Amino acid sequence: MSLRVLFICHAATADTRRAAFGGDGPLLEGAARRVGDLAAHLPKARAVLRSDARCTRETADALGLGETAAFDAGVADWDFGSWGGRALADVEASSPDALLTWRSDPASAPHGGESLVALLARTRAWLDALDGDGVRIAVTHPSVIRAAVVCGLEVPEEAFWTIDIAPISVTELRRRGTRWRVARINWEPALYRDPRPRPAPKAAVPG
């Protein structure tokens, strides 16, 4: 048997749209319905975990997992310190040197919160502490999921910046023995629907 961890990225919020550091808040209108589309595709889990953010709580509720989802600090959002809640454009305008240092040095934390190295260490420790087999579901944030992918692939810290995680997507890690592997990234039901109208059948050519 293997251990499967399904990381579900919370649905979009207003802070998601403005690229805020560690933004939270209610889900955008219509997001709960899209989350509901995902619910039917989820396996039964031994445990459902989430961060303490409102957006993950509302996402878990829309999935029908709100009553069973428990807060776990291991999947809490990246601590951005003094940048928390501020838009990327705002920080870039006011502190361009600090932002550049943060992006280029994984051990730096000019905002006073967690460095990328610290986030990766927290995520790796959380993964390694999981025991048993079966399925765990974690409703969490893009940064935590990106960190989990880096840990699963065992690639350098800088790879974190090359990974994009979409709202309401599923990223899955699996473990057999002591090794993790990344089974899928950014899966969502919409990927398996073709929104294009089917063309009308062509008339037979006489002759």
PyMOL commands that set and color helices and strands:
alter all, ss='L'
color gray80, all
select helices_A, chain A and resi 14-17+31-39+54-62+73-75+81-83+88-94+96-104+116-129+142-153+157-162+189-192
alter helices_A, ss='H'
color red, helices_A
select strands_A, chain A and resi 3-9+47-50+69-71+134-140+170-176+179-187
alter strands_A, ss='S'
color yellow, strands_A
deselect
rebuild
show_as cartoon
